[in-house]
Amino acid sequence: MAQYEFWTHGVNVQIEYPDRIAGRTEEEVAEPRRSGWGTLVYQKENTTNWFHFAIPTPVIMNNQEANLRFIRLRAEINETARIDMIHFRHDNRIILSREVNITNRSVDETIQSPKTLIRRSLALCVHISFLSGDTRGMVIFKGAGGAFNFI
């Protein structure tokens, strides 16, 4: 059985509440920095935000339907930010909701999907809590992808 992976670059992440982000310091402009390595976001302490990736989604290839196997997230996060929830959405329906506790490290997480026949678009939604501390909470999104089998 063939497996295919489809990825989107970190520059494509969408910020649900852009008014909550901040500059690295009080003097810097509050905006995401997009570059060849992804999207860098700082955010105000004691706030939360959702970050959304549209995953390129095959529905049919060579007359075969797609099953989602897993979704993968690549990022960097500092000690005053914590990824605490991950959702997979199939169209508008949550097909997986998982509490996690990821902070202060490089992130290369593979999350297995419940067996799902793909008929519509997919999104990976990442919830982050920005904590108080000596440095401002920061995340760099490098990319997200999905692996699919065809039946």
MDTraj code that builds the backbone (N, CA, C; nanometers):
import mdtraj as md
import numpy as np

residues = "MET ALA GLN TYR GLU PHE TRP THR HIS GLY VAL ASN VAL GLN ILE GLU TYR PRO ASP ARG ILE ALA GLY ARG THR GLU GLU GLU VAL ALA GLU PRO ARG ARG SER GLY TRP GLY THR LEU VAL TYR GLN LYS GLU ASN THR THR ASN TRP PHE HIS PHE ALA ILE PRO THR PRO VAL ILE MET ASN ASN GLN GLU ALA ASN LEU ARG PHE ILE ARG LEU ARG ALA GLU ILE ASN GLU THR ALA ARG ILE ASP MET ILE HIS PHE ARG HIS ASP ASN ARG ILE ILE LEU SER ARG GLU VAL ASN ILE THR ASN ARG SER VAL ASP GLU THR ILE GLN SER PRO LYS THR LEU ILE ARG ARG SER LEU ALA LEU CYS VAL HIS ILE SER PHE LEU SER GLY ASP THR ARG GLY MET VAL ILE PHE LYS GLY ALA GLY GLY ALA PHE ASN PHE ILE".split()
xyz = np.array([
    [0.0854, -0.1180, 0.0000],
    [0.0000, 0.0000, 0.0000],
    [0.0897, 0.1239, 0.0000],
    [0.0653, 0.2145, -0.0908],
    [0.1466, 0.3360, -0.1029],
    [0.1122, 0.4364, 0.0068],
    [0.2162, 0.5028, 0.0557],
    [0.1970, 0.6117, 0.1516],
    [0.2542, 0.7384, 0.0905],
    [0.1821, 0.8485, 0.1069],
    [0.2262, 0.9774, 0.0576],
    [0.2217, 1.0778, 0.1719],
    [0.3203, 1.1676, 0.1742],
    [0.3202, 1.2767, 0.2715],
    [0.3076, 1.4082, 0.1962],
    [0.2273, 1.4983, 0.2514],
    [0.2090, 1.6316, 0.1959],
    [0.2390, 1.7327, 0.3068],
    [0.3161, 1.8349, 0.2742],
    [0.3613, 1.9328, 0.3734],
    [0.3254, 2.0740, 0.3323],
    [0.3154, 2.1603, 0.4338],
    [0.3055, 2.3035, 0.4118],
    [0.4133, 2.3703, 0.4963],
    [0.4713, 2.4744, 0.4434],
    [0.5812, 2.5446, 0.5094],
    [0.5271, 2.6290, 0.6251],
    [0.6124, 2.6553, 0.7235],
    [0.5743, 2.7340, 0.8403],
    [0.5330, 2.8773, 0.8100],
    [0.5721, 2.9315, 0.6942],
    [0.5296, 3.0683, 0.6610],
    [0.3793, 3.0765, 0.6387],
    [0.3134, 2.9608, 0.6242],
    [0.1697, 2.9589, 0.5938],
    [0.0792, 2.9533, 0.7159],
    [0.1344, 2.9489, 0.8354],
    [0.0508, 2.9399, 0.9549],
    [-0.0385, 3.0641, 0.9668],
    [-0.1602, 3.0425, 1.0130],
    [-0.2563, 3.1517, 1.0345],
    [-0.2771, 3.1715, 1.1847],
    [-0.2729, 3.2957, 1.2286],
    [-0.2880, 3.3301, 1.3699],
    [-0.4323, 3.3703, 1.3950],
    [-0.4992, 3.3009, 1.4869],
    [-0.6411, 3.3282, 1.5102],
    [-0.6646, 3.4649, 1.5744],
    [-0.5817, 3.5014, 1.6719],
    [-0.5978, 3.6296, 1.7409],
    [-0.4704, 3.7132, 1.7259],
    [-0.4530, 3.7790, 1.6103],
    [-0.3293, 3.8546, 1.5869],
    [-0.3106, 3.9733, 1.6817],
    [-0.4187, 4.0208, 1.7431],
    [-0.4064, 4.1332, 1.8364],
    [-0.3371, 4.0940, 1.9667],
    [-0.3157, 3.9653, 1.9904],
    [-0.2497, 3.9196, 2.1124],
    [-0.0983, 3.9049, 2.0969],
    [-0.0483, 3.9112, 1.9744],
    [0.0952, 3.8938, 1.9581],
    [0.1684, 4.0221, 1.9977],
    [0.2999, 4.0106, 2.0166],
    [0.3803, 4.1233, 2.0632],
    [0.5142, 4.1214, 1.9915],
    [0.5899, 4.2296, 2.0074],
    [0.7277, 4.2305, 1.9603],
    [0.8161, 4.1578, 2.0611],
    [0.9399, 4.1329, 2.0234],
    [1.0335, 4.0663, 2.1148],
    [1.0552, 4.1500, 2.2394],
    [1.0535, 4.2826, 2.2233],
    [1.0625, 4.3767, 2.3352],
    [0.9466, 4.4740, 2.3225],
    [0.9280, 4.5562, 2.4230],
    [0.8203, 4.6565, 2.4195],
    [0.8371, 4.7540, 2.3041],
    [0.9619, 4.7783, 2.2620],
    [0.9893, 4.8752, 2.1562],
    [0.9653, 4.8198, 2.0162],
    [0.9660, 4.6888, 2.0006],
    [0.9504, 4.6281, 1.8680],
    [0.8045, 4.6182, 1.8276],
    [0.7828, 4.6220, 1.6976],
    [0.6481, 4.6124, 1.6416],
    [0.5918, 4.4727, 1.6654],
    [0.4641, 4.4673, 1.6975],
    [0.3949, 4.3391, 1.7217],
    [0.3453, 4.2834, 1.5892],
    [0.4281, 4.1995, 1.5270],
    [0.3867, 4.1325, 1.4044],
    [0.4666, 4.0038, 1.3891],
    [0.4078, 3.9054, 1.3219],
    [0.4837, 3.7821, 1.2995],
    [0.5968, 3.8091, 1.2007],
    [0.7078, 3.7406, 1.2196],
    [0.8172, 3.7522, 1.1238],
    [0.8196, 3.6260, 1.0396],
    [0.7992, 3.6437, 0.9094],
    [0.7993, 3.5307, 0.8166],
    [0.9299, 3.5340, 0.7378],
    [0.9939, 3.4174, 0.7291],
    [1.1217, 3.4075, 0.6603],
    [1.1341, 3.2678, 0.6013],
    [1.2474, 3.2412, 0.5370],
    [1.2691, 3.1113, 0.4746],
    [1.2659, 2.9959, 0.5726],
    [1.2846, 3.0221, 0.7008],
    [1.2814, 2.9162, 0.8018],
    [1.1439, 2.9005, 0.8664],
    [1.0483, 2.9871, 0.8366],
    [0.9138, 2.9716, 0.8929],
    [0.8555, 3.1021, 0.9419],
    [0.7727, 3.0938, 1.0462],
    [0.7088, 3.2110, 1.1060],
    [0.7450, 3.2174, 1.2537],
    [0.7981, 3.3325, 1.2946],
    [0.8358, 3.3592, 1.4332],
    [0.7285, 3.4467, 1.4958],
    [0.6787, 3.4040, 1.6125],
    [0.5752, 3.4794, 1.6833],
    [0.6163, 3.4962, 1.8291],
    [0.6082, 3.6199, 1.8774],
    [0.6159, 3.6488, 2.0206],
    [0.4757, 3.6887, 2.0633],
    [0.4411, 3.6617, 2.1886],
    [0.3079, 3.6987, 2.2340],
    [0.3125, 3.7480, 2.3774],
    [0.2128, 3.8308, 2.4100],
    [0.1994, 3.8878, 2.5442],
    [0.1836, 3.7767, 2.6479],
    [0.2429, 3.7970, 2.7638],
    [0.2343, 3.6959, 2.8693],
    [0.0924, 3.6833, 2.9228],
    [0.0643, 3.5650, 2.9743],
    [-0.0663, 3.5301, 3.0322],
    [-0.1805, 3.5429, 2.9317],
    [-0.1500, 3.5085, 2.8051],
    [-0.2518, 3.5038, 2.7005],
    [-0.2394, 3.3688, 2.6291],
    [-0.3372, 3.3383, 2.5463],
    [-0.3349, 3.2158, 2.4665],
    [-0.3661, 3.2508, 2.3220],
    [-0.3412, 3.1552, 2.2335],
    [-0.3746, 3.1762, 2.0932],
    [-0.3834, 3.0421, 2.0229],
    [-0.4563, 3.0400, 1.9130],
    [-0.4631, 2.9254, 1.8229],
    [-0.3875, 2.9603, 1.6960],
    [-0.3155, 2.8605, 1.6441],
    [-0.2412, 2.8737, 1.5195],
    [-0.2862, 2.7607, 1.4285],
    [-0.3180, 2.7944, 1.3028],
    [-0.3832, 2.6989, 1.2132],
    [-0.3010, 2.6759, 1.0865],
    [-0.2824, 2.5479, 1.0532],
    [-0.2183, 2.5074, 0.9285],
    [-0.3212, 2.4393, 0.8407],
    [-0.3364, 2.4837, 0.7173],
    [-0.4127, 2.4088, 0.6179],
    [-0.3190, 2.3027, 0.5627],
    [-0.3533, 2.1760, 0.5795],
    [-0.2708, 2.0653, 0.5325],
    [-0.3128, 2.0313, 0.3894],
    [-0.2186, 2.0327, 0.2938],
    [-0.2553, 1.9902, 0.1578],
    [-0.3189, 1.8512, 0.1652],
    [-0.4369, 1.8392, 0.1072],
    [-0.5192, 1.7212, 0.1332],
    [-0.5583, 1.6499, 0.0046],
    [-0.4989, 1.5340, -0.0203],
    [-0.5447, 1.4539, -0.1332],
    [-0.6737, 1.3825, -0.0941],
    [-0.7674, 1.3783, -0.1813],
    [-0.8914, 1.3061, -0.1549],
    [-0.8941, 1.1778, -0.2383],
    [-0.8563, 1.1901, -0.3657],
    [-0.8487, 1.0743, -0.4550],
    [-0.7212, 1.0867, -0.5379],
    [-0.6445, 0.9761, -0.5442],
    [-0.5278, 0.9681, -0.6323],
    [-0.5339, 0.8350, -0.7046],
    [-0.5191, 0.8399, -0.8360],
    [-0.5252, 0.7173, -0.9171],
    [-0.6516, 0.6372, -0.8868],
    [-0.7631, 0.7071, -0.8735],
    [-0.8933, 0.6468, -0.8460],
    [-0.9004, 0.5747, -0.7121],
    [-0.8134, 0.6113, -0.6184],
    [-0.8163, 0.5525, -0.4849],
    [-0.8453, 0.6614, -0.3827],
    [-0.9228, 0.6259, -0.2786],
    [-0.9558, 0.7208, -0.1721],
    [-0.8442, 0.7236, -0.0678],
    [-0.8317, 0.8389, -0.0016],
    [-0.7237, 0.8588, 0.0945],
    [-0.7700, 0.8347, 0.2377],
    [-0.6819, 0.7719, 0.3162],
    [-0.6964, 0.7594, 0.4610],
    [-0.5838, 0.8383, 0.5260],
    [-0.6168, 0.9195, 0.6246],
    [-0.5157, 0.9927, 0.6993],
    [-0.4491, 0.8980, 0.7990],
    [-0.3158, 0.8924, 0.8004],
    [-0.2409, 0.8084, 0.8946],
    [-0.1926, 0.8905, 1.0128],
    [-0.1274, 1.0041, 0.9840],
    [-0.0795, 1.0899, 1.0919],
    [-0.0572, 1.2314, 1.0413],
    [-0.0486, 1.3215, 1.1358],
    [-0.0111, 1.4599, 1.1074],
    [0.1134, 1.4897, 1.1892],
    [0.1998, 1.5735, 1.1328],
    [0.3274, 1.6038, 1.1969],
    [0.3464, 1.7543, 1.2053],
    [0.4016, 1.7994, 1.3175],
    [0.4300, 1.9409, 1.3427],
    [0.5773, 1.9585, 1.3701],
    [0.6372, 2.0583, 1.3062],
    [0.7763, 2.0955, 1.3335],
    [0.7779, 2.2417, 1.3781],
    [0.8438, 2.2674, 1.4929],
    [0.8468, 2.4026, 1.5493],
    [0.9611, 2.4134, 1.6504],
    [0.9810, 2.5341, 1.7012],
    [1.0693, 2.5631, 1.8150],
    [0.9849, 2.6435, 1.9127],
    [1.0015, 2.6170, 2.0417],
    [0.9232, 2.6904, 2.1414],
    [1.0115, 2.7160, 2.2628],
    [0.9998, 2.8348, 2.3220],
    [1.0873, 2.8655, 2.4357],
    [1.0197, 2.8312, 2.5682],
    [1.0884, 2.8660, 2.6779],
    [1.0447, 2.8251, 2.8117],
    [0.9230, 2.9014, 2.8629],
    [0.8844, 3.0108, 2.7979],
    [0.7672, 3.0851, 2.8441],
    [0.6498, 3.0739, 2.7461],
    [0.6509, 2.9650, 2.6714],
    [0.5373, 2.9311, 2.5860],
    [0.5174, 2.7801, 2.5953],
    [0.3918, 2.7363, 2.5890],
    [0.3615, 2.5934, 2.6023],
    [0.2516, 2.5543, 2.5039],
    [0.2831, 2.4584, 2.4178],
    [0.1790, 2.3983, 2.3335],
    [0.1002, 2.3055, 2.4250],
    [-0.0305, 2.3326, 2.4392],
    [-0.1090, 2.2534, 2.5339],
    [-0.2264, 2.1783, 2.4722],
    [-0.2576, 2.2057, 2.3456],
    [-0.3692, 2.1356, 2.2812],
    [-0.3432, 2.1295, 2.1314],
    [-0.3744, 2.0150, 2.0729],
    [-0.3653, 1.9983, 1.9283],
    [-0.4973, 1.9399, 1.8798],
    [-0.5513, 1.9998, 1.7734],
    [-0.6729, 1.9492, 1.7082],
    [-0.6410, 1.9148, 1.5636],
    [-0.7006, 1.8065, 1.5126],
    [-0.7086, 1.7815, 1.3689],
    [-0.8524, 1.8108, 1.3323],
    [-0.8700, 1.8846, 1.2262],
    [-1.0048, 1.9113, 1.1761],
    [-1.0187, 1.8550, 1.0356],
    [-1.1265, 1.7830, 1.0136],
    [-1.1640, 1.7321, 0.8823],
    [-1.2864, 1.8113, 0.8433],
    [-1.2666, 1.9052, 0.7504],
    [-1.3681, 2.0046, 0.7190],
    [-1.3907, 2.0857, 0.8466],
    [-1.5090, 2.0874, 0.9008],
    [-1.5331, 2.1651, 1.0231],
    [-1.5442, 2.0760, 1.1471],
    [-1.5163, 1.9472, 1.1322],
    [-1.5341, 1.8519, 1.2419],
    [-1.3989, 1.8173, 1.3041],
    [-1.3895, 1.8228, 1.4353],
    [-1.2674, 1.7809, 1.5045],
    [-1.2637, 1.6280, 1.5046],
    [-1.1575, 1.5710, 1.4444],
    [-1.1455, 1.4250, 1.4428],
    [-1.0451, 1.3771, 1.5470],
    [-0.9666, 1.4689, 1.6020],
    [-0.8769, 1.4340, 1.7106],
    [-0.8494, 1.5592, 1.7920],
    [-0.8596, 1.5467, 1.9217],
    [-0.8251, 1.6533, 2.0149],
    [-0.7338, 1.5926, 2.1193],
    [-0.6132, 1.6473, 2.1327],
    [-0.5173, 1.5888, 2.2267],
    [-0.4530, 1.6982, 2.3109],
    [-0.4584, 1.6777, 2.4437],
    [-0.3839, 1.7651, 2.5336],
    [-0.2388, 1.7221, 2.5321],
    [-0.1485, 1.8205, 2.5240],
    [-0.0050, 1.7942, 2.5259],
    [0.0601, 1.8947, 2.6206],
    [0.1871, 1.8769, 2.6463],
    [0.2622, 1.9692, 2.7312],
    [0.4019, 1.9814, 2.6712],
    [0.4145, 2.0704, 2.5719],
    [0.5395, 2.0844, 2.4974],
    [0.5920, 2.2256, 2.5202],
    [0.7121, 2.2354, 2.5772],
    [0.7720, 2.3653, 2.6039],
    [0.9239, 2.3546, 2.5988],
    [0.9882, 2.4669, 2.5670],
    [1.1331, 2.4834, 2.5767],
    [1.2121, 2.3769, 2.4996],
    [1.1764, 2.3578, 2.3714],
    [1.2508, 2.2594, 2.2927],
    [1.2166, 2.2692, 2.1442],
    [1.2926, 2.1953, 2.0670],
    [1.2584, 2.1737, 1.9266],
    [1.1442, 2.0736, 1.9221],
    [1.0512, 2.0968, 1.8340],
    [0.9328, 2.0124, 1.8233],
    [0.9359, 1.9411, 1.6879],
    [0.9242, 1.8105, 1.6921],
    [0.9061, 1.7292, 1.5721],
    [0.8121, 1.6164, 1.6133],
    [0.6843, 1.6501, 1.6246],
    [0.5827, 1.5596, 1.6787],
    [0.5034, 1.4933, 1.5666],
    [0.4921, 1.3623, 1.5771],
    [0.4064, 1.2856, 1.4881],
    [0.2895, 1.2354, 1.5710],
    [0.1693, 1.2694, 1.5279],
    [0.0497, 1.2324, 1.6031],
    [-0.0356, 1.1426, 1.5148],
    [-0.0548, 1.0199, 1.5612],
    [-0.1336, 0.9230, 1.4856],
    [-0.2790, 0.9678, 1.4789],
    [-0.3396, 0.9448, 1.3670],
    [-0.4791, 0.9825, 1.3465],
    [-0.5696, 0.8617, 1.3665],
    [-0.6904, 0.8864, 1.4173],
    [-0.7884, 0.7783, 1.4108],
    [-0.8152, 0.7488, 1.2624],
    [-0.8480, 0.6259, 1.2302],
    [-0.8713, 0.5911, 1.0897],
    [-0.9818, 0.6811, 1.0334],
    [-0.9443, 0.7593, 0.9327],
    [-1.0372, 0.8574, 0.8767],
    [-1.0275, 0.8565, 0.7257],
    [-1.1358, 0.8261, 0.6591],
    [-1.1436, 0.8377, 0.5144],
    [-1.1581, 0.9862, 0.4826],
    [-1.0681, 1.0383, 0.4025],
    [-1.0632, 1.1828, 0.3764],
    [-1.1532, 1.2180, 0.2584],
    [-1.2477, 1.3059, 0.2845],
    [-1.3409, 1.3517, 0.1807],
    [-1.3358, 1.5030, 0.1613],
    [-1.2723, 1.5730, 0.2560],
    [-1.2682, 1.7205, 0.2510],
    [-1.1340, 1.7689, 0.3034],
    [-1.1241, 1.8974, 0.3270],
    [-0.9991, 1.9597, 0.3693],
    [-0.9612, 1.9239, 0.5130],
    [-0.8291, 1.9342, 0.5407],
    [-0.7756, 1.9073, 0.6742],
    [-0.7046, 2.0309, 0.7282],
    [-0.7090, 2.0462, 0.8601],
    [-0.6340, 2.1525, 0.9269],
    [-0.5733, 2.0964, 1.0547],
    [-0.4532, 2.1444, 1.0855],
    [-0.3887, 2.1184, 1.2136],
    [-0.3990, 2.2474, 1.2924],
    [-0.4586, 2.2415, 1.4107],
    [-0.4790, 2.3585, 1.4961],
    [-0.3979, 2.3391, 1.6237],
    [-0.3140, 2.4374, 1.6552],
    [-0.2214, 2.4286, 1.7674],
    [-0.2544, 2.5404, 1.8657],
    [-0.2839, 2.5028, 1.9912],
    [-0.3146, 2.6010, 2.0958],
    [-0.1912, 2.6205, 2.1824],
    [-0.1546, 2.7476, 2.2046],
    [-0.0368, 2.7785, 2.2848],
    [-0.0750, 2.8747, 2.3958],
    [-0.0273, 2.8450, 2.5178],
    [-0.0375, 2.9362, 2.6324],
    [0.0963, 3.0077, 2.6459],
    [0.0914, 3.1384, 2.6539],
    [0.2119, 3.2199, 2.6704],
    [0.2194, 3.2600, 2.8171],
    [0.3279, 3.2223, 2.8812],
    [0.3433, 3.2317, 3.0257],
    [0.4228, 3.3557, 3.0645],
    [0.4188, 3.3897, 3.1932],
    [0.5010, 3.5004, 3.2413],
    [0.6423, 3.4483, 3.2678],
    [0.7397, 3.5391, 3.2612],
    [0.8784, 3.5014, 3.2850],
    [0.9720, 3.6119, 3.2428],
    [1.1009, 3.5839, 3.2509],
    [1.2015, 3.6840, 3.2172],
    [1.2075, 3.7136, 3.0677],
    [1.1706, 3.6165, 2.9848],
    [1.1691, 3.6379, 2.8401],
    [1.0259, 3.6257, 2.7899],
    [0.9987, 3.6904, 2.6801],
    [0.8657, 3.6847, 2.6197],
    [0.8457, 3.5496, 2.5522],
    [0.7242, 3.4937, 2.5620],
    [0.6920, 3.3661, 2.4984],
    [0.7101, 3.3734, 2.3480],
    [0.7709, 3.2672, 2.2910],
    [0.8072, 3.2672, 2.1501],
    [0.7874, 3.1282, 2.0912],
    [0.7428, 3.1258, 1.9652],
    [0.7342, 3.0022, 1.8889],
    [0.7776, 3.0322, 1.7456],
    [0.8485, 2.9366, 1.6874],
    [0.8809, 2.9412, 1.5448],
    [0.8139, 2.8200, 1.4816],
    [0.7221, 2.8442, 1.3897],
    [0.6582, 2.7351, 1.3167],
    [0.7406, 2.7072, 1.1916],
    [0.7872, 2.5827, 1.1784],
    [0.8697, 2.5433, 1.0641],
    [0.7876, 2.4749, 0.9553],
    [0.6822, 2.4027, 0.9962],
    [0.6001, 2.3355, 0.8970],
    [0.5074, 2.2335, 0.9594],
    [0.4163, 2.1837, 0.8786],
    [0.3216, 2.0802, 0.9210],
    [0.2882, 1.9957, 0.7991],
    [0.2596, 1.8696, 0.8245],
    [0.2285, 1.7812, 0.7139],
    [0.1406, 1.6654, 0.7570],
    [0.0992, 1.5899, 0.6586],
    [0.0171, 1.4731, 0.6843],
    [0.0616, 1.3559, 0.5985],
    [0.0413, 1.2347, 0.6487],
    [0.0713, 1.1127, 0.5740],
    [-0.0612, 1.0432, 0.5417],
    [-0.0702, 0.9943, 0.4189],
    [-0.1941, 0.9353, 0.3688],
    [-0.1654, 0.8009, 0.3038],
    [-0.2567, 0.7057, 0.3249],
    [-0.2590, 0.5785, 0.2509],
    [-0.3770, 0.5849, 0.1557],
    [-0.3669, 0.5092, 0.0484],
    [-0.4755, 0.5072, -0.0495],
    [-0.5296, 0.3664, -0.0629],
    [-0.6637, 0.3576, -0.0625],
    [-0.7302, 0.2271, -0.0661],
    [-0.8165, 0.2143, -0.1905],
])
top = md.Topology()
chain = top.add_chain()
for i, resn in enumerate(residues, 1):
    res = top.add_residue(resn, chain, resSeq=i)
    for name in ("N", "CA", "C"):
        top.add_atom(name, md.element.get_by_symbol(name[0]), res)
traj = md.Trajectory(xyz[None], top)
